[in-house]
Amino acid sequence: MEEIKKDTSSENQELGEISYKGSALEDKPRDVIENLQNELAQQKDKYLRLYAEFENYKKMVQKEREELINYANERLIKDLLPVIDNFELAIKHAGGELNSEWLESMKKGVENTLKEFLRILEKYGVKQIETVGQVFNPELHHAVSTVETEDMEDNIVVEELRKGYLYKNKLLRESLVTVSKKVKSSEEASFSSHPSGVHNDKNKKED
């Protein structure tokens, strides 16, 4: 009987060890799954970051490519601008020296050539900057001198010395201009001579 009891206790011990090992085996796959999920989340995050960087790179390359195509002729067009200047100078100087039909015919021919030339440039995105009568814009105009006047406010373009050009809304060359400077009247000058204008107020009270 004692031998049978001993055998039973040993069997119980073996069953306990098996059940312990079974629970350990059950816990192990859970850890593996959690580790795999964490690793998958990390890889997904890396992928999303790389994808975003690649998309930004594609956009940057596309933008540079578009700018290269759009402004491929910029240098050529800029080199042609002095030709336009010479045409305009020829027309300007010929205007006061028309002593014959030949000169007038030549002037007309140059004017027509210039118009056609400007029309072709405008077709490819080149436009002249408006100047005379416009408010001075330092981004488009370069002031060479100022002219005092009572008829205009300050910073109005009164004369264009050299035309400026835009190429597809990009500044190709700024305009050289003369800008107005309003002359103050005697009353304004007297009032501005004193910082607070008190001197003028006293004179008015005495009158």
PyMOL commands that place a pseudoatom at each C-alpha (Angstrom):
pseudoatom trace, name=CA, resn=MET, resi=1, chain=A, elem=C, hetatm=0, pos=[0.000, 0.000, 0.000]
pseudoatom trace, name=CA, resn=GLU, resi=2, chain=A, elem=C, hetatm=0, pos=[2.787, 2.395, 0.791]
pseudoatom trace, name=CA, resn=GLU, resi=3, chain=A, elem=C, hetatm=0, pos=[4.383, 1.769, -2.584]
pseudoatom trace, name=CA, resn=ILE, resi=4, chain=A, elem=C, hetatm=0, pos=[1.092, 2.621, -4.313]
pseudoatom trace, name=CA, resn=LYS, resi=5, chain=A, elem=C, hetatm=0, pos=[0.860, 5.920, -2.358]
pseudoatom trace, name=CA, resn=LYS, resi=6, chain=A, elem=C, hetatm=0, pos=[4.374, 6.838, -3.372]
pseudoatom trace, name=CA, resn=ASP, resi=7, chain=A, elem=C, hetatm=0, pos=[3.589, 6.248, -7.003]
pseudoatom trace, name=CA, resn=THR, resi=8, chain=A, elem=C, hetatm=0, pos=[0.462, 8.425, -6.762]
pseudoatom trace, name=CA, resn=SER, resi=9, chain=A, elem=C, hetatm=0, pos=[2.356, 11.356, -5.246]
pseudoatom trace, name=CA, resn=SER, resi=10, chain=A, elem=C, hetatm=0, pos=[5.005, 11.169, -7.935]
pseudoatom trace, name=CA, resn=GLU, resi=11, chain=A, elem=C, hetatm=0, pos=[2.314, 11.226, -10.608]
pseudoatom trace, name=CA, resn=ASN, resi=12, chain=A, elem=C, hetatm=0, pos=[0.761, 14.310, -9.028]
pseudoatom trace, name=CA, resn=GLN, resi=13, chain=A, elem=C, hetatm=0, pos=[4.152, 16.016, -9.026]
pseudoatom trace, name=CA, resn=GLU, resi=14, chain=A, elem=C, hetatm=0, pos=[4.644, 15.237, -12.715]
pseudoatom trace, name=CA, resn=LEU, resi=15, chain=A, elem=C, hetatm=0, pos=[1.177, 16.587, -13.563]
pseudoatom trace, name=CA, resn=GLY, resi=16, chain=A, elem=C, hetatm=0, pos=[1.985, 19.797, -11.689]
pseudoatom trace, name=CA, resn=GLU, resi=17, chain=A, elem=C, hetatm=0, pos=[5.176, 20.259, -13.661]
pseudoatom trace, name=CA, resn=ILE, resi=18, chain=A, elem=C, hetatm=0, pos=[3.326, 19.668, -16.958]
pseudoatom trace, name=CA, resn=SER, resi=19, chain=A, elem=C, hetatm=0, pos=[0.614, 22.212, -16.079]
pseudoatom trace, name=CA, resn=TYR, resi=20, chain=A, elem=C, hetatm=0, pos=[3.292, 24.786, -15.152]
pseudoatom trace, name=CA, resn=LYS, resi=21, chain=A, elem=C, hetatm=0, pos=[5.086, 24.231, -18.410]
pseudoatom trace, name=CA, resn=GLY, resi=22, chain=A, elem=C, hetatm=0, pos=[1.768, 24.545, -20.269]
pseudoatom trace, name=CA, resn=SER, resi=23, chain=A, elem=C, hetatm=0, pos=[1.002, 27.940, -18.730]
pseudoatom trace, name=CA, resn=ALA, resi=24, chain=A, elem=C, hetatm=0, pos=[4.530, 29.096, -19.575]
pseudoatom trace, name=CA, resn=LEU, resi=25, chain=A, elem=C, hetatm=0, pos=[4.005, 28.036, -23.170]
pseudoatom trace, name=CA, resn=GLU, resi=26, chain=A, elem=C, hetatm=0, pos=[0.725, 29.953, -23.275]
pseudoatom trace, name=CA, resn=ASP, resi=27, chain=A, elem=C, hetatm=0, pos=[2.389, 33.145, -21.961]
pseudoatom trace, name=CA, resn=LYS, resi=28, chain=A, elem=C, hetatm=0, pos=[5.264, 32.949, -24.423]
pseudoatom trace, name=CA, resn=PRO, resi=29, chain=A, elem=C, hetatm=0, pos=[3.145, 33.393, -27.611]
pseudoatom trace, name=CA, resn=ARG, resi=30, chain=A, elem=C, hetatm=0, pos=[1.503, 36.471, -26.043]
pseudoatom trace, name=CA, resn=ASP, resi=31, chain=A, elem=C, hetatm=0, pos=[4.883, 38.106, -25.555]
pseudoatom trace, name=CA, resn=VAL, resi=32, chain=A, elem=C, hetatm=0, pos=[5.861, 37.214, -29.100]
pseudoatom trace, name=CA, resn=ILE, resi=33, chain=A, elem=C, hetatm=0, pos=[2.632, 38.697, -30.474]
pseudoatom trace, name=CA, resn=GLU, resi=34, chain=A, elem=C, hetatm=0, pos=[3.097, 41.925, -28.489]
pseudoatom trace, name=CA, resn=ASN, resi=35, chain=A, elem=C, hetatm=0, pos=[6.668, 42.238, -29.684]
pseudoatom trace, name=CA, resn=LEU, resi=36, chain=A, elem=C, hetatm=0, pos=[5.595, 41.655, -33.265]
pseudoatom trace, name=CA, resn=GLN, resi=37, chain=A, elem=C, hetatm=0, pos=[2.828, 44.253, -32.956]
pseudoatom trace, name=CA, resn=ASN, resi=38, chain=A, elem=C, hetatm=0, pos=[5.250, 46.810, -31.528]
pseudoatom trace, name=CA, resn=GLU, resi=39, chain=A, elem=C, hetatm=0, pos=[7.764, 46.126, -34.261]
pseudoatom trace, name=CA, resn=LEU, resi=40, chain=A, elem=C, hetatm=0, pos=[5.019, 46.361, -36.892]
pseudoatom trace, name=CA, resn=ALA, resi=41, chain=A, elem=C, hetatm=0, pos=[3.904, 49.736, -35.486]
pseudoatom trace, name=CA, resn=GLN, resi=42, chain=A, elem=C, hetatm=0, pos=[7.492, 51.018, -35.615]
pseudoatom trace, name=CA, resn=GLN, resi=43, chain=A, elem=C, hetatm=0, pos=[7.958, 49.838, -39.178]
pseudoatom trace, name=CA, resn=LYS, resi=44, chain=A, elem=C, hetatm=0, pos=[4.654, 51.431, -40.173]
pseudoatom trace, name=CA, resn=ASP, resi=45, chain=A, elem=C, hetatm=0, pos=[5.727, 54.739, -38.614]
pseudoatom trace, name=CA, resn=LYS, resi=46, chain=A, elem=C, hetatm=0, pos=[9.042, 54.619, -40.490]
pseudoatom trace, name=CA, resn=TYR, resi=47, chain=A, elem=C, hetatm=0, pos=[7.215, 53.854, -43.723]
pseudoatom trace, name=CA, resn=LEU, resi=48, chain=A, elem=C, hetatm=0, pos=[4.812, 56.772, -43.295]
pseudoatom trace, name=CA, resn=ARG, resi=49, chain=A, elem=C, hetatm=0, pos=[7.710, 59.147, -42.603]
pseudoatom trace, name=CA, resn=LEU, resi=50, chain=A, elem=C, hetatm=0, pos=[9.672, 57.938, -45.604]
pseudoatom trace, name=CA, resn=TYR, resi=51, chain=A, elem=C, hetatm=0, pos=[6.570, 58.191, -47.775]
pseudoatom trace, name=CA, resn=ALA, resi=52, chain=A, elem=C, hetatm=0, pos=[5.933, 61.796, -46.662]
pseudoatom trace, name=CA, resn=GLU, resi=53, chain=A, elem=C, hetatm=0, pos=[9.572, 62.736, -47.342]
pseudoatom trace, name=CA, resn=PHE, resi=54, chain=A, elem=C, hetatm=0, pos=[9.418, 61.113, -50.761]
pseudoatom trace, name=CA, resn=GLU, resi=55, chain=A, elem=C, hetatm=0, pos=[6.205, 62.979, -51.629]
pseudoatom trace, name=CA, resn=ASN, resi=56, chain=A, elem=C, hetatm=0, pos=[7.817, 66.289, -50.607]
pseudoatom trace, name=CA, resn=TYR, resi=57, chain=A, elem=C, hetatm=0, pos=[10.854, 65.447, -52.719]
pseudoatom trace, name=CA, resn=LYS, resi=58, chain=A, elem=C, hetatm=0, pos=[8.630, 64.669, -55.717]
pseudoatom trace, name=CA, resn=LYS, resi=59, chain=A, elem=C, hetatm=0, pos=[6.826, 68.006, -55.328]
pseudoatom trace, name=CA, resn=MET, resi=60, chain=A, elem=C, hetatm=0, pos=[10.134, 69.892, -55.063]
pseudoatom trace, name=CA, resn=VAL, resi=61, chain=A, elem=C, hetatm=0, pos=[11.517, 68.190, -58.188]
pseudoatom trace, name=CA, resn=GLN, resi=62, chain=A, elem=C, hetatm=0, pos=[8.283, 68.877, -60.069]
pseudoatom trace, name=CA, resn=LYS, resi=63, chain=A, elem=C, hetatm=0, pos=[8.368, 72.561, -59.068]
pseudoatom trace, name=CA, resn=GLU, resi=64, chain=A, elem=C, hetatm=0, pos=[12.015, 72.927, -60.134]
pseudoatom trace, name=CA, resn=ARG, resi=65, chain=A, elem=C, hetatm=0, pos=[11.217, 71.217, -63.418]
pseudoatom trace, name=CA, resn=GLU, resi=66, chain=A, elem=C, hetatm=0, pos=[8.271, 73.542, -64.096]
pseudoatom trace, name=CA, resn=GLU, resi=67, chain=A, elem=C, hetatm=0, pos=[10.380, 76.621, -63.282]
pseudoatom trace, name=CA, resn=LEU, resi=68, chain=A, elem=C, hetatm=0, pos=[13.145, 75.355, -65.562]
pseudoatom trace, name=CA, resn=ILE, resi=69, chain=A, elem=C, hetatm=0, pos=[10.661, 74.934, -68.413]
pseudoatom trace, name=CA, resn=ASN, resi=70, chain=A, elem=C, hetatm=0, pos=[8.841, 78.225, -67.762]
pseudoatom trace, name=CA, resn=TYR, resi=71, chain=A, elem=C, hetatm=0, pos=[11.979, 80.353, -67.479]
pseudoatom trace, name=CA, resn=ALA, resi=72, chain=A, elem=C, hetatm=0, pos=[14.233, 78.518, -69.935]
pseudoatom trace, name=CA, resn=ASN, resi=73, chain=A, elem=C, hetatm=0, pos=[14.302, 81.570, -72.254]
pseudoatom trace, name=CA, resn=GLU, resi=74, chain=A, elem=C, hetatm=0, pos=[14.810, 84.169, -69.533]
pseudoatom trace, name=CA, resn=ARG, resi=75, chain=A, elem=C, hetatm=0, pos=[18.480, 84.852, -70.344]
pseudoatom trace, name=CA, resn=LEU, resi=76, chain=A, elem=C, hetatm=0, pos=[17.770, 85.139, -74.082]
pseudoatom trace, name=CA, resn=ILE, resi=77, chain=A, elem=C, hetatm=0, pos=[14.925, 87.574, -73.544]
pseudoatom trace, name=CA, resn=LYS, resi=78, chain=A, elem=C, hetatm=0, pos=[16.993, 89.660, -71.124]
pseudoatom trace, name=CA, resn=ASP, resi=79, chain=A, elem=C, hetatm=0, pos=[19.752, 89.941, -73.718]
pseudoatom trace, name=CA, resn=LEU, resi=80, chain=A, elem=C, hetatm=0, pos=[17.199, 91.201, -76.272]
pseudoatom trace, name=CA, resn=LEU, resi=81, chain=A, elem=C, hetatm=0, pos=[16.014, 94.107, -74.106]
pseudoatom trace, name=CA, resn=PRO, resi=82, chain=A, elem=C, hetatm=0, pos=[18.857, 96.464, -75.154]
pseudoatom trace, name=CA, resn=VAL, resi=83, chain=A, elem=C, hetatm=0, pos=[17.697, 95.970, -78.761]
pseudoatom trace, name=CA, resn=ILE, resi=84, chain=A, elem=C, hetatm=0, pos=[14.310, 97.341, -77.770]
pseudoatom trace, name=CA, resn=ASP, resi=85, chain=A, elem=C, hetatm=0, pos=[16.031, 100.240, -76.008]
pseudoatom trace, name=CA, resn=ASN, resi=86, chain=A, elem=C, hetatm=0, pos=[17.902, 101.111, -79.216]
pseudoatom trace, name=CA, resn=PHE, resi=87, chain=A, elem=C, hetatm=0, pos=[14.680, 101.004, -81.244]
pseudoatom trace, name=CA, resn=GLU, resi=88, chain=A, elem=C, hetatm=0, pos=[12.974, 103.351, -78.807]
pseudoatom trace, name=CA, resn=LEU, resi=89, chain=A, elem=C, hetatm=0, pos=[15.927, 105.762, -78.743]
pseudoatom trace, name=CA, resn=ALA, resi=90, chain=A, elem=C, hetatm=0, pos=[16.003, 105.843, -82.555]
pseudoatom trace, name=CA, resn=ILE, resi=91, chain=A, elem=C, hetatm=0, pos=[12.292, 106.698, -82.670]
pseudoatom trace, name=CA, resn=LYS, resi=92, chain=A, elem=C, hetatm=0, pos=[12.670, 109.331, -79.945]
pseudoatom trace, name=CA, resn=HIS, resi=93, chain=A, elem=C, hetatm=0, pos=[15.588, 111.153, -81.601]
pseudoatom trace, name=CA, resn=ALA, resi=94, chain=A, elem=C, hetatm=0, pos=[14.124, 110.903, -85.081]
pseudoatom trace, name=CA, resn=GLY, resi=95, chain=A, elem=C, hetatm=0, pos=[10.935, 112.598, -83.890]
pseudoatom trace, name=CA, resn=GLY, resi=96, chain=A, elem=C, hetatm=0, pos=[12.535, 116.047, -83.805]
pseudoatom trace, name=CA, resn=GLU, resi=97, chain=A, elem=C, hetatm=0, pos=[14.591, 115.696, -86.972]
pseudoatom trace, name=CA, resn=LEU, resi=98, chain=A, elem=C, hetatm=0, pos=[12.030, 114.784, -89.622]
pseudoatom trace, name=CA, resn=ASN, resi=99, chain=A, elem=C, hetatm=0, pos=[13.253, 116.841, -92.558]
pseudoatom trace, name=CA, resn=SER, resi=100, chain=A, elem=C, hetatm=0, pos=[12.185, 114.520, -95.317]
pseudoatom trace, name=CA, resn=GLU, resi=101, chain=A, elem=C, hetatm=0, pos=[9.762, 111.772, -96.270]
pseudoatom trace, name=CA, resn=TRP, resi=102, chain=A, elem=C, hetatm=0, pos=[12.613, 109.305, -96.047]
pseudoatom trace, name=CA, resn=LEU, resi=103, chain=A, elem=C, hetatm=0, pos=[13.162, 110.009, -92.365]
pseudoatom trace, name=CA, resn=GLU, resi=104, chain=A, elem=C, hetatm=0, pos=[9.471, 109.738, -91.644]
pseudoatom trace, name=CA, resn=SER, resi=105, chain=A, elem=C, hetatm=0, pos=[9.254, 106.491, -93.579]
pseudoatom trace, name=CA, resn=MET, resi=106, chain=A, elem=C, hetatm=0, pos=[12.250, 105.117, -91.661]
pseudoatom trace, name=CA, resn=LYS, resi=107, chain=A, elem=C, hetatm=0, pos=[10.709, 106.172, -88.346]
pseudoatom trace, name=CA, resn=LYS, resi=108, chain=A, elem=C, hetatm=0, pos=[7.457, 104.479, -89.235]
pseudoatom trace, name=CA, resn=GLY, resi=109, chain=A, elem=C, hetatm=0, pos=[9.261, 101.310, -90.254]
pseudoatom trace, name=CA, resn=VAL, resi=110, chain=A, elem=C, hetatm=0, pos=[11.177, 101.216, -86.966]
pseudoatom trace, name=CA, resn=GLU, resi=111, chain=A, elem=C, hetatm=0, pos=[7.955, 101.785, -85.012]
pseudoatom trace, name=CA, resn=ASN, resi=112, chain=A, elem=C, hetatm=0, pos=[6.228, 98.909, -86.804]
pseudoatom trace, name=CA, resn=THR, resi=113, chain=A, elem=C, hetatm=0, pos=[9.232, 96.649, -86.219]
pseudoatom trace, name=CA, resn=LEU, resi=114, chain=A, elem=C, hetatm=0, pos=[9.271, 97.528, -82.533]
pseudoatom trace, name=CA, resn=LYS, resi=115, chain=A, elem=C, hetatm=0, pos=[5.539, 96.884, -82.174]
pseudoatom trace, name=CA, resn=GLU, resi=116, chain=A, elem=C, hetatm=0, pos=[5.884, 93.483, -83.812]
pseudoatom trace, name=CA, resn=PHE, resi=117, chain=A, elem=C, hetatm=0, pos=[8.886, 92.652, -81.657]
pseudoatom trace, name=CA, resn=LEU, resi=118, chain=A, elem=C, hetatm=0, pos=[7.006, 93.590, -78.473]
pseudoatom trace, name=CA, resn=ARG, resi=119, chain=A, elem=C, hetatm=0, pos=[3.970, 91.617, -79.604]
pseudoatom trace, name=CA, resn=ILE, resi=120, chain=A, elem=C, hetatm=0, pos=[6.094, 88.480, -80.011]
pseudoatom trace, name=CA, resn=LEU, resi=121, chain=A, elem=C, hetatm=0, pos=[7.718, 88.971, -76.620]
pseudoatom trace, name=CA, resn=GLU, resi=122, chain=A, elem=C, hetatm=0, pos=[4.310, 89.451, -74.992]
pseudoatom trace, name=CA, resn=LYS, resi=123, chain=A, elem=C, hetatm=0, pos=[3.194, 86.186, -76.597]
pseudoatom trace, name=CA, resn=TYR, resi=124, chain=A, elem=C, hetatm=0, pos=[5.948, 84.441, -74.611]
pseudoatom trace, name=CA, resn=GLY, resi=125, chain=A, elem=C, hetatm=0, pos=[5.132, 86.188, -71.324]
pseudoatom trace, name=CA, resn=VAL, resi=126, chain=A, elem=C, hetatm=0, pos=[7.134, 89.434, -71.463]
pseudoatom trace, name=CA, resn=LYS, resi=127, chain=A, elem=C, hetatm=0, pos=[5.250, 92.585, -70.457]
pseudoatom trace, name=CA, resn=GLN, resi=128, chain=A, elem=C, hetatm=0, pos=[6.282, 96.196, -69.986]
pseudoatom trace, name=CA, resn=ILE, resi=129, chain=A, elem=C, hetatm=0, pos=[5.858, 97.661, -66.489]
pseudoatom trace, name=CA, resn=GLU, resi=130, chain=A, elem=C, hetatm=0, pos=[3.458, 100.602, -66.226]
pseudoatom trace, name=CA, resn=THR, resi=131, chain=A, elem=C, hetatm=0, pos=[5.180, 103.663, -64.830]
pseudoatom trace, name=CA, resn=VAL, resi=132, chain=A, elem=C, hetatm=0, pos=[4.035, 107.236, -65.627]
pseudoatom trace, name=CA, resn=GLY, resi=133, chain=A, elem=C, hetatm=0, pos=[1.161, 108.277, -63.378]
pseudoatom trace, name=CA, resn=GLN, resi=134, chain=A, elem=C, hetatm=0, pos=[1.580, 105.230, -61.141]
pseudoatom trace, name=CA, resn=VAL, resi=135, chain=A, elem=C, hetatm=0, pos=[2.516, 105.296, -57.461]
pseudoatom trace, name=CA, resn=PHE, resi=136, chain=A, elem=C, hetatm=0, pos=[6.215, 104.591, -57.060]
pseudoatom trace, name=CA, resn=ASN, resi=137, chain=A, elem=C, hetatm=0, pos=[6.764, 100.898, -56.325]
pseudoatom trace, name=CA, resn=PRO, resi=138, chain=A, elem=C, hetatm=0, pos=[10.296, 100.048, -55.112]
pseudoatom trace, name=CA, resn=GLU, resi=139, chain=A, elem=C, hetatm=0, pos=[9.789, 96.427, -56.173]
pseudoatom trace, name=CA, resn=LEU, resi=140, chain=A, elem=C, hetatm=0, pos=[9.249, 97.443, -59.814]
pseudoatom trace, name=CA, resn=HIS, resi=141, chain=A, elem=C, hetatm=0, pos=[10.705, 100.955, -60.153]
pseudoatom trace, name=CA, resn=HIS, resi=142, chain=A, elem=C, hetatm=0, pos=[14.140, 102.430, -59.494]
pseudoatom trace, name=CA, resn=ALA, resi=143, chain=A, elem=C, hetatm=0, pos=[14.047, 106.181, -58.779]
pseudoatom trace, name=CA, resn=VAL, resi=144, chain=A, elem=C, hetatm=0, pos=[16.920, 108.008, -60.476]
pseudoatom trace, name=CA, resn=SER, resi=145, chain=A, elem=C, hetatm=0, pos=[15.808, 111.521, -59.491]
pseudoatom trace, name=CA, resn=THR, resi=146, chain=A, elem=C, hetatm=0, pos=[12.932, 113.549, -58.037]
pseudoatom trace, name=CA, resn=VAL, resi=147, chain=A, elem=C, hetatm=0, pos=[11.035, 116.524, -59.431]
pseudoatom trace, name=CA, resn=GLU, resi=148, chain=A, elem=C, hetatm=0, pos=[9.311, 119.118, -57.241]
pseudoatom trace, name=CA, resn=THR, resi=149, chain=A, elem=C, hetatm=0, pos=[5.722, 119.779, -58.266]
pseudoatom trace, name=CA, resn=GLU, resi=150, chain=A, elem=C, hetatm=0, pos=[2.541, 121.305, -56.838]
pseudoatom trace, name=CA, resn=ASP, resi=151, chain=A, elem=C, hetatm=0, pos=[0.201, 119.307, -59.098]
pseudoatom trace, name=CA, resn=MET, resi=152, chain=A, elem=C, hetatm=0, pos=[0.971, 115.811, -57.782]
pseudoatom trace, name=CA, resn=GLU, resi=153, chain=A, elem=C, hetatm=0, pos=[1.293, 114.037, -54.481]
pseudoatom trace, name=CA, resn=ASP, resi=154, chain=A, elem=C, hetatm=0, pos=[4.601, 112.584, -53.329]
pseudoatom trace, name=CA, resn=ASN, resi=155, chain=A, elem=C, hetatm=0, pos=[6.015, 109.427, -54.935]
pseudoatom trace, name=CA, resn=ILE, resi=156, chain=A, elem=C, hetatm=0, pos=[4.188, 109.560, -58.265]
pseudoatom trace, name=CA, resn=VAL, resi=157, chain=A, elem=C, hetatm=0, pos=[6.173, 108.515, -61.326]
pseudoatom trace, name=CA, resn=VAL, resi=158, chain=A, elem=C, hetatm=0, pos=[6.356, 111.559, -63.634]
pseudoatom trace, name=CA, resn=GLU, resi=159, chain=A, elem=C, hetatm=0, pos=[8.854, 110.323, -66.228]
pseudoatom trace, name=CA, resn=GLU, resi=160, chain=A, elem=C, hetatm=0, pos=[10.171, 107.006, -67.488]
pseudoatom trace, name=CA, resn=LEU, resi=161, chain=A, elem=C, hetatm=0, pos=[13.869, 106.981, -68.348]
pseudoatom trace, name=CA, resn=ARG, resi=162, chain=A, elem=C, hetatm=0, pos=[14.130, 103.301, -69.215]
pseudoatom trace, name=CA, resn=LYS, resi=163, chain=A, elem=C, hetatm=0, pos=[11.379, 100.723, -69.502]
pseudoatom trace, name=CA, resn=GLY, resi=164, chain=A, elem=C, hetatm=0, pos=[11.145, 97.821, -67.084]
pseudoatom trace, name=CA, resn=TYR, resi=165, chain=A, elem=C, hetatm=0, pos=[9.875, 94.337, -67.929]
pseudoatom trace, name=CA, resn=LEU, resi=166, chain=A, elem=C, hetatm=0, pos=[8.127, 91.393, -66.283]
pseudoatom trace, name=CA, resn=TYR, resi=167, chain=A, elem=C, hetatm=0, pos=[8.591, 87.837, -67.475]
pseudoatom trace, name=CA, resn=LYS, resi=168, chain=A, elem=C, hetatm=0, pos=[5.620, 85.667, -66.454]
pseudoatom trace, name=CA, resn=ASN, resi=169, chain=A, elem=C, hetatm=0, pos=[5.030, 87.863, -63.368]
pseudoatom trace, name=CA, resn=LYS, resi=170, chain=A, elem=C, hetatm=0, pos=[8.726, 87.699, -62.466]
pseudoatom trace, name=CA, resn=LEU, resi=171, chain=A, elem=C, hetatm=0, pos=[10.759, 90.912, -62.478]
pseudoatom trace, name=CA, resn=LEU, resi=172, chain=A, elem=C, hetatm=0, pos=[13.133, 90.807, -65.420]
pseudoatom trace, name=CA, resn=ARG, resi=173, chain=A, elem=C, hetatm=0, pos=[14.345, 94.402, -65.223]
pseudoatom trace, name=CA, resn=GLU, resi=174, chain=A, elem=C, hetatm=0, pos=[13.160, 97.309, -63.092]
pseudoatom trace, name=CA, resn=SER, resi=175, chain=A, elem=C, hetatm=0, pos=[12.087, 100.632, -64.622]
pseudoatom trace, name=CA, resn=LEU, resi=176, chain=A, elem=C, hetatm=0, pos=[14.292, 103.718, -64.264]
pseudoatom trace, name=CA, resn=VAL, resi=177, chain=A, elem=C, hetatm=0, pos=[12.005, 106.616, -63.343]
pseudoatom trace, name=CA, resn=THR, resi=178, chain=A, elem=C, hetatm=0, pos=[11.741, 110.157, -62.048]
pseudoatom trace, name=CA, resn=VAL, resi=179, chain=A, elem=C, hetatm=0, pos=[9.471, 110.591, -59.019]
pseudoatom trace, name=CA, resn=SER, resi=180, chain=A, elem=C, hetatm=0, pos=[7.445, 113.593, -57.865]
pseudoatom trace, name=CA, resn=LYS, resi=181, chain=A, elem=C, hetatm=0, pos=[8.067, 115.495, -54.670]
pseudoatom trace, name=CA, resn=LYS, resi=182, chain=A, elem=C, hetatm=0, pos=[5.206, 117.778, -53.690]
pseudoatom trace, name=CA, resn=VAL, resi=183, chain=A, elem=C, hetatm=0, pos=[6.195, 121.396, -52.966]
pseudoatom trace, name=CA, resn=LYS, resi=184, chain=A, elem=C, hetatm=0, pos=[4.744, 122.712, -49.703]
pseudoatom trace, name=CA, resn=SER, resi=185, chain=A, elem=C, hetatm=0, pos=[2.787, 125.941, -49.791]
pseudoatom trace, name=CA, resn=SER, resi=186, chain=A, elem=C, hetatm=0, pos=[3.976, 128.933, -47.752]
pseudoatom trace, name=CA, resn=GLU, resi=187, chain=A, elem=C, hetatm=0, pos=[1.335, 128.290, -45.059]
pseudoatom trace, name=CA, resn=GLU, resi=188, chain=A, elem=C, hetatm=0, pos=[2.310, 124.628, -44.752]
pseudoatom trace, name=CA, resn=ALA, resi=189, chain=A, elem=C, hetatm=0, pos=[5.989, 125.547, -44.617]
pseudoatom trace, name=CA, resn=SER, resi=190, chain=A, elem=C, hetatm=0, pos=[5.345, 128.128, -41.880]
pseudoatom trace, name=CA, resn=PHE, resi=191, chain=A, elem=C, hetatm=0, pos=[3.291, 125.653, -39.843]
pseudoatom trace, name=CA, resn=SER, resi=192, chain=A, elem=C, hetatm=0, pos=[5.844, 122.882, -40.205]
pseudoatom trace, name=CA, resn=SER, resi=193, chain=A, elem=C, hetatm=0, pos=[8.672, 125.223, -39.122]
pseudoatom trace, name=CA, resn=HIS, resi=194, chain=A, elem=C, hetatm=0, pos=[7.475, 124.797, -35.529]
pseudoatom trace, name=CA, resn=PRO, resi=195, chain=A, elem=C, hetatm=0, pos=[7.107, 121.212, -34.279]
pseudoatom trace, name=CA, resn=SER, resi=196, chain=A, elem=C, hetatm=0, pos=[3.785, 121.806, -32.520]
pseudoatom trace, name=CA, resn=GLY, resi=197, chain=A, elem=C, hetatm=0, pos=[2.455, 124.634, -34.665]
pseudoatom trace, name=CA, resn=VAL, resi=198, chain=A, elem=C, hetatm=0, pos=[2.006, 126.829, -31.547]
pseudoatom trace, name=CA, resn=HIS, resi=199, chain=A, elem=C, hetatm=0, pos=[3.645, 129.831, -33.202]
pseudoatom trace, name=CA, resn=ASN, resi=200, chain=A, elem=C, hetatm=0, pos=[0.984, 130.012, -35.894]
pseudoatom trace, name=CA, resn=ASP, resi=201, chain=A, elem=C, hetatm=0, pos=[-1.833, 129.590, -33.367]
pseudoatom trace, name=CA, resn=LYS, resi=202, chain=A, elem=C, hetatm=0, pos=[-0.588, 132.572, -31.365]
pseudoatom trace, name=CA, resn=ASN, resi=203, chain=A, elem=C, hetatm=0, pos=[-0.498, 134.760, -34.464]
pseudoatom trace, name=CA, resn=LYS, resi=204, chain=A, elem=C, hetatm=0, pos=[-4.076, 133.823, -35.272]
pseudoatom trace, name=CA, resn=LYS, resi=205, chain=A, elem=C, hetatm=0, pos=[-5.231, 134.789, -31.735]
pseudoatom trace, name=CA, resn=GLU, resi=206, chain=A, elem=C, hetatm=0, pos=[-3.505, 138.165, -31.934]
pseudoatom trace, name=CA, resn=ASP, resi=207, chain=A, elem=C, hetatm=0, pos=[-5.291, 138.904, -35.228]
for i in range(1, 207): cmd.bond("trace and resi %d" % i, "trace and resi %d" % (i + 1))
show_as sticks, trace
zoom trace
